[in-house]
């Protein structure tokens, strides 16, 4: 069957049905939590899975080989930033993202919707798309659903996110309804763009902080894209209380197919991962662990250490005893890392980044094994005996 052109969505659906898509197999479950295996064209991804963020085709300060050595299965890059620099044509000429950044596993690209909508003072929204000023040089730019997909087609990731509108947490009423409807209309336009044979488009469920609208968005998203490789839940962890975040996740997941991964966008603390997995999410990404690491904030059981504090100046201990990350196994002391961070030596950020990422990647491995062994409830109990920051009951839905 010939690939469809723009504006031929029914034909595009037919075309998608003939393609071999990644397969997701649930190996074990406890309640809504699942341990799965997602078979992609570049290898099997075991879920639960955290995706390190390489916004500009690099996880800051870390080699691709180091990412693989600490357990990275799939990483994320950003369409918006790569479109601005160096431009998708340059990336395409230099081998697409896989060749450009020398990463041999699956790569997912965010569509740029979140970044564009965060530019509230320098962008304008219409049905056609979003006009904005480049934060790099102030040049006029425009992103439409079609353009976002064309950029991702050139970048060449395995998984390309649909262009959506990410509403602020406080949006409600008719404005939220219109925003959610626009994301659905934009999804149809995204689906009209022919992608490369190896690429899968992933749609995003929206709906703000309204559980009924969340459920409706999920149902209609599945109806529009029933054969997609996975579904994402967006517009959460954007300033609302954590308990409300997870109520909205539950409302979204309840309407999504069980035989596809559910990707909860934008979370990256150890406790958030457990809460999300327990509610049926499988995949996650967030800049928090790497950004924190560059500022000397490192994950330890039950919380975070700030290694810039003077109390660590002569501390001979590793970040976390028993940790299998390169920083801890390598014997680098808290005192040494304090010194590197105080002096602005990049090695400090690299070692802390490897630690924070390994903490989350190892946690995902442990969650998978606990689910596979039928010991999820015991795992949760042990985890929250250490991480005691539990979300309160959320307020009633708006």
C-alpha positions in Angstrom: 0.0 0.0 0.0 1.4 3.4 -0.9 2.1 5.8 2.0 -0.7 8.3 2.4 -0.3 12.0 1.8 -1.4 14.9 4.0 -5.1 15.1 4.7 -5.8 11.4 4.1 -6.3 10.3 7.7 -8.6 7.2 7.0 -6.1 6.0 4.5 -3.3 6.6 6.9 -5.0 4.5 9.5 -5.2 1.7 7.0 -1.6 2.1 6.2 -0.6 1.9 9.8 -2.5 -1.4 10.2 -0.2 -3.0 7.6 3.0 -1.9 9.4 4.9 -4.1 11.9 4.6 -2.2 15.2 6.5 -2.7 18.4 5.0 -5.5 20.6 4.3 -5.1 24.3 4.0 -8.2 26.5 2.9 -8.0 30.1 4.9 -10.5 32.1 3.3 -10.0 35.5 0.9 -7.6 37.2 -0.4 -6.7 40.7 -3.4 -4.5 40.6 -2.7 -1.8 38.0 1.1 -2.2 38.3 2.7 -4.2 35.4 6.1 -5.7 34.5 6.4 -5.7 30.8 8.7 -6.2 27.8 8.4 -3.8 24.9 10.0 -5.3 21.8 11.2 -2.5 19.5 13.3 -2.5 16.3 16.3 -1.6 18.4 15.9 -4.0 21.2 13.6 -5.0 24.1 12.8 -2.4 26.7 11.8 -3.8 30.0 9.2 -1.9 31.9 8.8 -0.1 34.3 11.4 2.1 32.5 12.9 5.5 33.1 14.2 7.4 30.0 17.1 9.7 30.6 16.6 13.1 28.8 19.1 14.2 26.2 17.4 17.4 25.3 19.9 18.6 22.6 21.0 15.1 21.6 23.2 14.7 24.7 22.6 13.7 28.3 24.8 16.5 29.7 28.3 15.4 30.5 27.7 11.6 29.9 28.9 9.4 27.0 26.3 7.2 25.3 28.5 4.2 26.3 28.2 5.3 29.9 24.4 5.5 29.6 24.3 2.0 28.3 26.6 0.7 31.0 24.3 2.0 33.8 21.2 0.4 32.3 19.7 3.0 30.0 17.4 1.2 27.5 15.8 4.2 25.7 16.5 7.9 25.8 14.6 11.1 24.9 15.6 14.1 22.8 13.7 17.3 22.1 12.3 18.4 18.8 12.0 22.1 19.7 15.6 22.5 20.8 17.1 20.4 17.9 15.0 22.4 15.4 16.5 25.6 16.7 20.1 24.2 16.9 21.5 22.6 14.8 18.4 22.2 12.7 16.8 18.9 11.6 18.4 19.0 8.2 21.9 18.9 9.8 21.0 16.0 12.1 19.5 14.1 9.1 22.7 14.7 7.0 24.8 13.4 9.9 23.0 10.1 10.2 19.8 11.0 12.0 19.7 11.0 15.8 21.2 7.6 16.2 24.2 8.3 14.1 24.5 11.9 15.2 24.7 11.2 19.0 26.1 7.6 18.6 23.4 6.0 20.7 22.4 2.5 19.6 19.2 2.0 21.6 15.7 3.3 20.9 15.3 7.1 20.9 12.0 9.0 21.5 11.6 12.7 20.7 9.2 15.0 22.4 7.2 17.1 19.9 8.2 20.4 21.4 4.6 21.2 22.5 5.5 21.6 26.2 8.5 23.9 25.4 6.5 26.1 23.1 3.6 26.5 25.5 6.0 27.4 28.3 7.0 30.5 26.3 3.9 32.3 27.4 5.4 35.8 26.8 6.8 35.2 23.3 4.3 33.0 21.5 0.8 33.2 20.1 -1.6 30.3 19.5 -4.0 29.7 16.7 -5.8 26.7 15.3 -3.0 26.4 12.7 -0.2 26.1 15.3 2.0 28.3 17.4 4.1 31.3 16.4 6.9 32.2 18.7 10.2 34.0 19.0 13.3 31.7 19.2 14.8 31.9 22.6 18.2 31.4 20.9 18.2 34.5 18.6 14.8 36.0 18.7 13.9 34.9 15.1 10.3 34.3 14.2 9.4 30.6 14.3 6.2 28.6 13.7 5.3 25.1 14.7 2.2 23.3 13.4 1.2 19.7 14.0 2.5 18.9 10.5 5.7 20.8 10.9 6.4 19.1 14.3 6.0 15.7 12.7 8.1 16.6 9.6 10.9 17.8 12.0 10.8 14.5 13.8 10.7 12.5 10.6 14.0 14.2 9.6 15.5 13.7 13.1 14.8 10.0 12.7 13.9 8.8 16.3 12.1 5.5 16.7 9.2 7.1 18.5 7.8 10.6 17.7 5.4 12.3 20.0 2.3 14.0 18.6 2.1 17.8 18.8 -0.3 18.8 21.6 -1.3 21.7 23.7 -0.2 21.4 27.3 -2.6 23.5 29.4 -1.5 25.1 32.7 -2.7 23.4 35.9 -5.1 26.2 36.7 -7.0 26.1 33.3 -10.6 25.0 33.6 -14.1 25.2 32.1 -14.6 26.1 28.5 -11.0 27.0 28.0 -9.8 23.6 29.1 -12.4 21.9 27.0 -11.3 23.9 23.9 -7.6 23.1 24.7 -8.4 19.3 24.9 -10.4 19.4 21.7 -7.5 21.2 19.9 -5.1 18.5 21.0 -7.4 15.9 19.4 -7.8 17.9 16.2 -4.0 18.3 16.1 -3.6 14.6 16.6 -5.5 13.9 13.4 -3.3 16.3 11.5 -0.2 14.6 13.0 -1.5 11.3 11.8 -1.7 12.7 8.2 2.0 13.0 7.9 4.0 10.1 6.5 6.8 9.0 8.8 9.8 6.9 8.1 9.1 3.1 8.1 10.9 2.5 11.4 9.1 5.3 13.2 6.0 5.2 15.4 3.9 8.2 16.3 2.7 8.3 19.9 -0.3 10.3 20.9 -0.7 12.3 24.1 -3.8 12.3 26.4 -4.6 15.7 27.9 -7.6 17.0 29.9 -6.0 19.2 32.6 -7.2 18.6 36.1 -10.7 17.4 35.1 -11.0 13.6 35.5 -14.0 13.3 33.3 -12.3 15.2 30.5 -9.2 13.1 31.0 -11.2 10.0 30.5 -12.9 11.4 27.4 -9.6 12.5 26.0 -8.1 9.0 26.5 -11.1 7.3 24.8 -11.1 9.6 21.8 -7.3 9.4 21.5 -7.5 5.6 21.3 -10.3 5.9 18.7 -8.2 8.2 16.5 -5.0 6.1 16.9 -6.0 2.6 17.8 -2.9 0.9 16.4 -0.2 3.2 17.9 2.8 1.5 19.7 2.1 3.3 23.0 0.1 6.1 24.6 1.4 9.1 26.6 -0.3 10.9 29.4 0.7 14.6 29.4 -0.1 17.8 31.2 0.6 16.5 34.6 3.3 17.5 37.2 2.9 21.1 36.0 2.4 22.7 39.4 -0.6 20.9 40.9 -0.5 19.0 44.1 0.9 15.5 43.8 -2.2 13.7 44.9 -4.2 15.4 42.2 -1.5 14.4 39.7 -2.2 10.8 40.5 -5.9 11.1 40.4 -5.7 12.5 36.9 -3.3 9.7 35.9 -5.7 7.1 37.1 -8.6 8.7 35.1 -6.4 8.6 32.0 -5.0 5.1 32.4 -8.5 3.7 33.0 -9.4 4.3 29.4 -6.2 3.2 27.7 -5.6 -0.3 26.3 -3.8 -2.8 28.5 -1.7 -4.2 25.6 0.4 -1.0 25.0 2.8 0.9 27.3 1.6 4.0 29.1 4.1 6.8 29.2 3.6 9.3 32.0 5.5 12.4 30.9 7.6 14.6 33.1 8.2 12.8 36.4 11.5 11.7 37.9 11.8 11.2 41.6 12.0 7.8 43.2 8.8 8.1 45.1 6.9 9.4 42.0 8.0 6.4 40.0 6.5 4.0 42.6 3.3 6.0 42.8 2.9 6.0 39.0 3.7 2.4 38.5 1.2 1.4 41.1 -1.4 3.3 39.0 -0.6 1.6 35.8 2.1 3.7 34.2 5.1 2.0 32.5 7.5 4.7 31.2 8.8 8.0 32.5 11.1 10.8 31.7 12.3 14.0 33.5 15.2 16.4 33.5 15.1 16.5 37.4 17.7 13.8 38.1 20.3 15.2 35.7 19.6 18.9 36.5 19.8 18.2 40.2 23.1 16.3 39.7 24.7 19.3 38.0 23.8 21.3 41.1 25.3 18.6 43.4 21.9 17.3 44.6 22.0 13.5 44.6 19.5 10.8 45.4 19.9 8.7 48.6 17.4 6.5 50.3 14.6 8.6 51.6 15.7 11.9 50.1 18.4 14.1 48.6 21.8 15.3 49.7 23.2 18.6 48.6 26.9 17.9 48.3 27.8 21.6 48.2 27.0 21.8 51.9 30.2 22.4 53.9 29.5 19.4 56.1 30.6 17.1 53.2 33.9 18.9 52.8 35.9 16.1 54.4 33.3 13.3 54.2 35.1 10.0 53.1 32.0 8.1 52.3 30.6 7.5 48.8 27.3 9.1 47.9 25.5 5.9 48.9 27.1 2.8 50.4 26.1 -0.3 48.4 25.2 1.7 45.3 26.5 0.2 42.0 26.9 3.4 40.1 30.3 4.4 38.7 30.7 7.2 41.3 30.1 5.0 44.3 31.8 1.8 42.9 34.7 4.0 41.8 35.3 5.1 45.4 34.7 8.8 44.8 34.0 10.3 48.2 31.4 12.9 49.1 34.4 15.2 50.0 35.9 14.8 46.5 32.5 15.5 44.8 32.0 18.5 47.1 35.4 19.8 45.9 34.6 19.3 42.2 31.2 21.0 42.5 32.7 23.9 44.5 35.4 24.4 41.8 33.0 24.1 38.9 34.8 21.0 37.6 32.6 19.2 35.1 33.6 15.8 36.4 31.5 16.5 39.5 28.4 16.9 37.5 29.1 13.8 35.4 29.6 11.6 38.5 26.5 12.9 40.2 24.5 12.5 37.0 25.6 8.9 36.6 24.6 8.3 40.2 21.2 9.9 40.0 20.4 8.1 36.7 21.6 4.8 38.0 19.4 5.2 41.1 16.3 5.5 38.9 17.3 2.9 36.4 18.1 0.4 39.2 14.8 1.2 40.9 13.0 0.3 37.6 14.9 -3.0 37.5 13.9 -3.7 41.1 10.2 -2.8 40.4 10.2 -5.2 37.4 11.7 -8.0 39.5 9.3 -7.4 42.4 6.3 -7.6 40.1 7.6 -10.6 38.3 8.1 -12.4 41.6 4.7 -11.5 42.9 6.2 -9.3 45.6 4.9 -5.8 44.7 3.1 -5.1 47.9 6.1 -6.0 49.9 8.3 -3.8 47.7 6.0 -0.9 48.2 5.9 -1.3 52.0 9.7 -1.4 52.2 10.1 1.6 49.9 7.6 3.8 51.7 9.1 2.8 55.1 12.1 4.9 53.8 10.4 7.4 51.6 7.7 8.7 54.0 6.6 11.8 52.0 3.2 10.5 51.0 0.7 12.6 49.1 -2.4 13.8 50.9 -5.9 13.1 49.7 -6.7 15.3 46.7 -9.4 17.9 46.6 -12.6 17.2 44.7 -12.2 17.4 40.9 -12.9 20.8 39.4 
